[in-house]
């Protein structure tokens, strides 16, 4: 008997002995209230502890083996390290800052600022002639803090800002610059997450036709992300976890949590429509889709753990935190969701079977017909479909090769923020390079006279193209160590500044060193950003090799194939390249009115890790269903059509949810989150729509039966993993 789409749809696939996921689902379904209470107890207990302990987020900016880190370590050893940081009060008076009336207002304001919390000292612009621009209309006062700027609370920065504004008006503009001032432009958060969840709920309601059914994937995701967030707050006291980590956790956790629960729930609905009881439908759904969720989650975790190989302290804590989020989300999908299905199972059985009966009574085509037709159309011209899609995505990848890495400073802040206003005023008054000076550290510990070595270098630096000014040498407690502040002509984010740092290190200062015998190190935040970008670029190949290689091995074990894992890896790289190209066009080139600037230095590796794992999710979901149909029918072309027919709508809905959850983070005031959300949304769109619905069916058609080929020696070497029971 020849199997057709209709007979395959009507024929239930036989299943053998239930696997571990089926047994877990059965237990959670029968002990539904116990499972729910355990999850509630975990979340309440974790959050109670987290609220009592508070967070201790901090960042690790160390870059072992780099010149900027060597400069910082030398200054610290020489007693030049400061306990606190600084803010700048930037003033602009059209009539001149030296006007007696203006000066009186300014000095009164500075005296009030000196009384504010965490202010150690205020250095007036009138005490330093260099603090007032040559035209006399722009100047700055330096506020020295008694703590690191990153530890200052937003409320304390707001107090300082409010005091400065008391002097503003009547031709005097007063703005606040520096790290703490940038806090004033940040919102308390919540809008992005709320908008993403609301949009996800709308999509789920449209898909399932009931609010309760639509709410279950969201409830599962919220339980998982909420519990993990509490754990990370507690872990911040033991490990170095950056303050931005919770936002990235929520971004990935909500997307993945809704995604996994949706894929299981969609399979559960299909089993109910076939006539299975609620418990049987739950067990069968977890026995099939649960396996896919487990291995898909493992690929995401594997990709995230690959970030540890980069050896960058600021990324390790984030990578481990997000990996834990995915792990807990996966556990919630496999244990909490079956319990919720047990609570509402009888209602779902009535609703879904009634909707299916109405659909059949109206003579509508079976669900998935549109996707089967799409697969059939692609199969008629597979090479054409694949070439058109690959060329289009390849073109979008091209801008990624011009990506310039760095760190966004106040020059990328909202034009209306006080930090941006201060940045622009300082650029207008003192030159663009004033906002990103280079610190040249002179090390003449053998000769013992760093001042002379600094003087020799100062004249050379001042005559170097691209250098606007060089400050006099500043001694440290160690007579063999001194510093010079070098101001570039270009802004910190300008490519010319990057070229200047390389020129000073490679050409200018080595020549001076030969004459004086002293060593010269270029440090400071601008140079550190260059070192960070270079370190990421140097270690990126190793990171990619680890993630891609291990993922290929995992997929080989899962699908018993050589070509499918290789195809998956290449297509995932294509979607990541397209995402990075889109980020470059929007955030670096300033498309759509976005303030142009460099791409955050650690964004490419973070995007790569997360998106590579998520792309493997869709690969596993689609190809596992194709493989299930292939084992059942032994008709490769039919298996591809059936696989896409069963999963096309689910993958599209899951992709749409991920896109709105990620895209909602464009509402965040944080540039890092904007870039991350946008990049992931583009990558998921490319992966779920173009790759999974066009390129994969075309590639599978072209590979034919060879798609499931694996050499016998390799097959014996790899463990056998089944994603579905037959």
N, C-alpha and C positions, 0 to 999 in steps of 0.2 A: 504494500500500500504506500502510495506517495504522500508524504507529509506536506501540507500547505499551511499558509499563515492561519487559516481558520481552524484546521485540525490541531495545530500546535497550541493555539490559544485555548482550545477546549480540553486539551489533554493534560491532566495534572501530572507533574513530574514526581515520580516515586522517590521516597526518601528512606534512607536506611536508619541506622541507630542514631538517635539524637546526639548532637555534639555538646560540648561544654556550654556553648552560648545558649542552646536550647534548654539545657537543664537549669542554667541561671535564670533564664526568662520564666521558666515554669515555676521556679521557687518564688521569684519576685511577684509573679502574677497571683499565686495562691496566698502568699504572705504580703499582700499589697500594702496593708496598713502598717505592718512592721517595717517594711522597706521605706515607706514614706516618713515614718516617725524617726527612723535612723538617720535619714538625710536631713530632716529638720533638726535633730539633735546635734548633728555634726556642724551644720551651718550656724546654729545659735551658739554652740559652744565655742567655735572658732572665732566668731565675731565678738562674743563677750570678752574673750581673752585679748583679741586685737584692740578693742576699744580701751580696755584697761591698760594695755602695754603701750599703745600709741605706735607710730611708725618711726623708723630711724633710717629713712632713705638717704643715701649718699652716693656720690659718684667717684670712680677711680679714674683719674685723668693721667695716670702714669703711663709713660711710653718707653719702657726699657729698651736700651740700645739705640735711641735716637739722640740727635744733637741737642734738641730743645730740652729733653729730659736731663741730659748731662749738664747743660747750663743751669737748670733749676736746682739740681743736686749740688753743684758747686757753690751757688749763691747761698743755699741753705747751710752748707758746711762752713761758709765764711761769715755767718751771722747776718746775712742780708735778707733772710726770710721774714715776712711780716705776719703778725698774728691776725690782722684784719685786712680788708680790702678798702676800696674807695668808691665814692660816687662823685659826680661832677654836677655842680649847679651852674648851668650855662645861661648867660644873660645877653640880651640884645637890646640896646638903646639907640634909637635913630639919632638922638641928639648927642650921643657920646656917653660912655660910662664914667668919664672923669668929671662930668658935670657935678658940682657940689650937692645939689638936691638929690640927684640920682645916687650919688655915693652914700649919702646919709641913709637913704631907704635901703640900699643894698647891705650896708654894714649892720643896720638894725636887724634885718632879716637873718644875716649870717650868725649874729649873736643868739638869736632865737633857735636857729638850727643846732647850734652847739649844745643846747640844753636837751635835745631829744634823745630818746633811748638808743643805745648802741653807737652813739656818735662820740668818738674819742677826741677828735680835734677838727677844727675847720680852718683851712688856710685860705685867707682872703686873696682875691685877685689883685687887690691893691698892694699886697706885700710882695708881689712878684711881677716885674714888668713884662715878663714873657707870657703872663697869663691873660694879657689883653692884646687883641689882634692889632696889627699896624694901623688900621683905620680907626681904632678906638671905639668901635660900636659893638664888638663882640668880645666876651671874656668868659672866664670860668673860675669858680672857686672849688677847691678840692675838699671833700668831706671824708675824713679818715674814720673808718669804723673800727670797733673793738672786736670784730668777729669776721669770719669769711663771708663774702657777699652771698654765697649760695645758701648760707644758713639763716639769712635775715628773713623775717616774716614779712608778708605782704602788708600787714597792718602797720608795721613799723616804718616801712618805706612810704606808706600813704601819709603818715604823720609828718614826715620830712617834707613830702611834696606839698601838703596843705600849708605848712609854714612858709614855704617859698612863694606860694601863690598869693600870700597876703601882701607881698611887695609888688606884684605884677599890676600892670595897668598904667594908664597915662604915658604911653610910649615906651614902657619897659616890659619886655618879654622875658619870662623866667621859666626854664625847663630843667628837668632832672635827668641826668644821664648815668650810665653804669648798669651793672648787673641787677641790683635791687630795683632800679627804676623800670626795668623791663617786666617785672612782676605786675606793675600797675596796668599793663595792657592785656593781662591774662584774665579770662573769665574763670568762674569756679567750676566749670565743666558741667556735664550732664545733658546739655542740649544735643550734642552729637549722638550720644548713646540713646537718648529718648527718641530722637527722630528716626534712627535706624531701626529700633524695635517697633515703632509704630508702623513704619513702611513694611517691615517684615510681617507684621500681623495682618496687614491689608492683603498682601500676596497670599498668605496662608489661608485666609478666609475665602479668597477668590478660588483657591485650589480645592479646598475641602468643603466649602459651603456651610461651615458651622464655626462659631467663635470658639467653642470649647475645643474642638479638634485642632483649630489653628493655634490655640493657646498652649497646647502641650509641648511642642518643640521649644517655645519661648520659655516656658516654666522650667523645662529641663536645663536649658542653657543658663538661665539666671541662677538656679541652684548651684550648678557647677562653677560658674565664674565667681559667684558670691563667696562660695566656700574657699576657693583657691585664693581669692584676693585677701581674705582674712589670714590664710596661712602665710602669704607673702609678707603681710604687715608684720607678723611675728618673726618671720625669717630675716627681715631687714635688720634685726638686732644682732644677728649672728653672721650675716653675709653682706657683701657690698651689693646693694640693689639701688639703681638710679630712680629718681623721682618720677621719670616718665614711664617706668615699667608698667604700673597699673593700667595706664591708658592703652598701651600696646596689648596687654593681657586681655582687656575688655574687647578691644577691636578684634583680635583673633579668636578669643573664647566665644564671644557671642555669635560670630559668623560660623565657626566650626560647630558649636553646640547646636544651633538651629539646623545647620546642614545635616549633621549626623542623625538627629532625631527625625528630621523630615524624611530621610531616605528609609529609615526603619518603619516610620509610620505609613509611608506610601506603600511599602510591601505588605504591611499589616492590613491596610484597606483593601488591597488586591486579594488577599486571602479571604477576607470577610465576604467580598463580592462573589467569590467562588463557592461560598456556602459553608466555609469553616466556622466552627464555634469561636467565640472571642478568645478563649484560652488556646485553642489549637492555632488560631491565626497569629497570636502573640508568639507562640513557640516557633512556628514555621518562619515568621518574619525575622526573628532573632537568629534562627538557625542559618538563614541565608544572608540577609542584609547585615545582621550583626557581625558576621565574619568579615564582610567587606569593611565595615566601620572599624573593626579592630585593626586590620592590616593597613587601612588607610591612615588611621591615627598613628600607627607605628612609623609610617613613612614621614609624617609631619614631625614627630618627635625626633626621628633620626636626622632630619634635615636641620632642625633647630639645634640639636646637640653638636652638629658640625661647626656651629659658630664658635664653640669652645676652642676649636683647633686654631682659630685666628690669634689666640693669646692676648686679646684685648680685654682688660679688666672691666671696662664700661659695658661690654657686650655679654660677658659671661653670665652676670646676674640676670640680665634681661632674657637671655636664651634659656636658661634653666627655669626661670619663672614661667615663661610662655609654654615651654615643654610640659611643665607640671600642669598648667591650665588645660592643655590638650588631653593629657592623661586623665585628669579628673572629669573632663567633659565626656571623654570616651566611656569612662566608668558609669557616669550618670545615664548615658544613652543606653547602656546595656543592663542597668539595674533599676534606676528610677523610672525610666520610661515604661518598662513592662508593668510596673506597679500602677502607674497612672492609667495605662490601658486596661488593667484589671478593674479599676474603679469605674471607668466610663465605658467599658467594653460593650455592655448590653445596649446602651444608647447608640453607640457607634454602629453596631450590627444592624439595628433598625434603620438608622439614617442612611448608611452607605448602600445597603441592599435595596432600600426604597428608591434611592436616586438612580441606581443601576437599572432597576425595573422600569422606571419612568423613561430613562434614556432608550432602553430597548423598545418600549412601547411606541415611542415616537419615531422609531426607525432610524435613529442616529447610528453612525458608524461606531464600531468599538473604539474604546480609548486607545490611543497610540497609532491610529490609522494614518494620521498626518505625518508622523515620524517615520512610519514604514514607507510611505510614498516618497518622503525626502531621501531615505536611504536607497530606495530603488532608483531614484533619479541620479543620485551620486554614483551608484553602481554601473549605470549605463555609460557614464563618461568619467570614470574614476581619475584618470591621469589629468584631464582638464581641470576638474574640480580641485584636485590637490595642488596643481601648479598655480592656479589663480590665487588660492588662499595663501599659499606659502610666499609667493612674490609680494602680495599685499602686506603680509606681516613682516617680511624681510625689509620692505621699504620703511616700515615704522620702526624697525630696529636700528636703522642707520644713525639717527641722532644720538643714540646711546654711546657711540664711539667718540663723540665730542663732549661727553659729560665731564664737568669740572667739579671735583669734590671739594668740600670745605665745610665750614660751620657758619650758619646764618648769625649775623650780629644785629645790632640795632638798625643797621641800614636796610634790613629786610622787614622791620616792624611796620605796623600800620602807620601810614603817613600822618594820622591824627594823634598818635600816641606821643607822650612827652619824651620817651626815650628816642624816638625817631626824630622829633623836632630838635632835641639836643644834639643828636648825631649830625644832622644837616647843618645846624648853626656852627658847630666846630669845624666841619668841612669847609664851609664858606669863609670862616674867619682865619683858619690856620692851615687849610689844605686838606685834601681827602685822606692823606696818609696819617694825619694826626690821630684818627680813631683806631689805628692799628700799628703802633710803633714796634720796631724790632729792638730787642735788648741784646746788645753785643757784650758778651762777658769776656774779659781779658784775664787769662791765667798765666801769670809770670812768677809762679811760686819758686822756681829755681833761681831766677835773678833777683826776686824779692822787690822789684819796683814796677808794679803794674801801671802806675801813673804815666811813666815815660812810654811804656809800650802802648798805652791807650792814646797818648798824644800823637804818636807816630801813625796809629791807625786812623785817628780822627780826620786828619787832613786828606788821607786817601779816600776814606768813606765820603767825605763832603764833596769830593770831585767825581764821584761815581755817578754815571747817568742813572736816573731813577730815584736818587736820594735827594730829598728836599732840604733836610737839615740834620745836624748831629749835635747832641747836647754835650756839654763838658763832661769829662770823666768823673764818675762818682765813686769814692773809695768804699771799701767794706772794712770790717774788723780785721781782715787778713790783708796785710799790705801787698801781698802778691796777687790779689784779686780786685778787679775794678769793673765797673759797668759803664756803658755808653748807650744812650737812647738814640736810635736812628729812625728818622721819620721818612717813609717812602713818599714819593709824589702821588702815588695811586692809592685807592682805597683798599682796605683789607681784603675785600672779596674780588678785587680786580685781578685778572690773569697776569698783568704786569707785575703785581706784587709777588706773585708766586715765582715769576721769572727772576725778580730781583733777589729773593731769598737764595735761589739756586746759584745765581751769579756771585753773590757775596761769599757763599760757602765754597764754591768750586774754583773761583778765579781770583777774586779780590783779596780776601783775607789770607789764603795760603801764601800769596806773594809777600804780604806784610809780615807774616810769621817767619819767613825765611830771613828777613832783614833784622827783626827784633829778637827772635828766639822764643817769643811768647806764643801761646796758643789762643785762638779766638773762636768763640762759640756763639752762634746766632740762636737766640731763644726768644721767649715771649709768646703770647697767645697766638699771634699770627703765624709765627714759625712753627708752633706746635700743631696748628691745624694742617700745615703743609706736611709735617712729619706723620701725622695720623693718616692723612689721605694716602701718602706713599706706602705706609705700612699695610693699610688695607689692600692697596693695589698689588703689593708684593705677595701677600699671603692668599689672595683670592684664588689663584690656580689650585693651590693645595686644598683649600676649602671646597672648591667645586669638585675636585677629583674625589674627595672623601664622600661627599654627599651623593654625587651622581653614581659613583662606583658601588657604594653600599645599597643604594636604591635599586640599581640594576640587578644585583645579586638577589635582593629580596623578591623582586618581581619574577626573576627566573624561577625561584623556588615556588612561587604562588601559581604561575601560569604554565610552568614546564615548557618554556619557550625562550628562544634567543632573540628573535626579531621583535617581538612585542615590547620587551623591556628597552631595547635600543631605540625603537620608535618612540616610546613614551618619554625617554630621556631627551631626545632631540626636540620633540614637540614642546616639552616643558621649557627647555632652554629658549625656544622660539617665543613662547608666551611671555617669559620673563624679559627677554630682549625687547619685545614690543612695549611692555610696561615701562621699562627704563627709558626707552626712546620717547614715550609719551610724557614721562616726568620731565625729561630734558627740555622738550619743546615748551611745556607749560611753565615750569618753575625756573628754568635757567634762561630760556629765551623770552619769557614773559608773555606767552600767548594768553588770550582771553583776559587781559588786564591784570594778570598776576604780577606782583612785584618781582622782577628778575633777581636772581642771586645764585650762588652755588648750591649743588645738591648736598644734603647732609652726608658727611663722610661715611657713616656706617649704614646709610640707607640701602645701597645696592646689596650688601651682604644680607641685611635683614629681609629685604624683599625677596632675595634669592631663596633664603631658607624657608620662609613662610610659604611663598607662592609655589616653590618646587614641591613642597609637601602637599599643599592643597590641590595642585594639579594632578598629583598622583592619586588623590582621592577620587576624582572624576574618572581617571583612567581605570582604577580598580572597579568602581561601580559599573561602568559601561562594559568593560572587557570581561569582567566576571560573569555578567549576564549573557554576553555573547558566547562565552565558553560554556555556560550552562545549557544554552540552546544548541550549541555545537555537539556536546556530548549526547543530548537527547535526540537530535535529528540527523547528525552526520552530514548535513547540508550547509556548507560554509556560507554561501550567499544568503540563504534563508536565516541562518543564525545571526548574521549581521543585521538584517532587517528586523528580526524579532527582538534582538538585544536593544537596538535603538528605539523600537516601538515601546518596549517596556520601561525604558529608563529616560527617554528623551524629554518627556514633560517634567519628570522629577528632577533631572539634572538642570534643566532650564529654570525651574522654580527655585531650586537650591542656589543656582548661580545668581538669579535675580535677587534673592535674599542677601547673599554675600555682597553683591554689588551695592545694594542700598545701605547695608550695615557699614561697609567700608567707606562708601561714598559719603555717608553722613558725617564722617570725621573731617570732611572739608569744611564743616561749620566750626571746627575747633580753631581757636586763635593761635595754637602752636603750629609753627611752620613744619616741624618734623611730622606731626600727626596729619597735617594736610597732605604732605607729600606721600606719607605711608598709605593713608586711606585712598588717595587718588590712584597711586600705583597699583595697589592690590585690586581695586575695583576694575581698572583697565585689564589687568592680567586675568581676572576671573571672567570678565566678559569675553575676552579673546579665547580663553580656554573652554568655557562652557558652550559658547555659541559657534565660534568658527572652527576650533580644533575638534571638539567632541562630536559636533553635528555634521561637519563637512570632511575635515582631513582624516579623522580616524576611520570612518566608513570607507573612504576612498583607499586609504592605505591597507585596510584589512581586505578589501576586495582585490587589490593588486597582489597582496601576499598570498591569498588563497589558503590552501591547506598548509603551505609552508609556515604560516603564522604559528602553528602549534608544534613546530619541529624543534627538537633538542638532541644533540649528540648523546648517545648512550652513556659514554664515560662521564659526561657532565651531569646527566640525569641521575646516575648512581651516586655521584658526589654530593649533590644538593639534597637537603631534606625535602620530603614531599608534603606540601601544604594544600589543603582543599578549602576553597572558598564556598563551595556549595556541596550539599549532600545529594546523592543521586539514587 
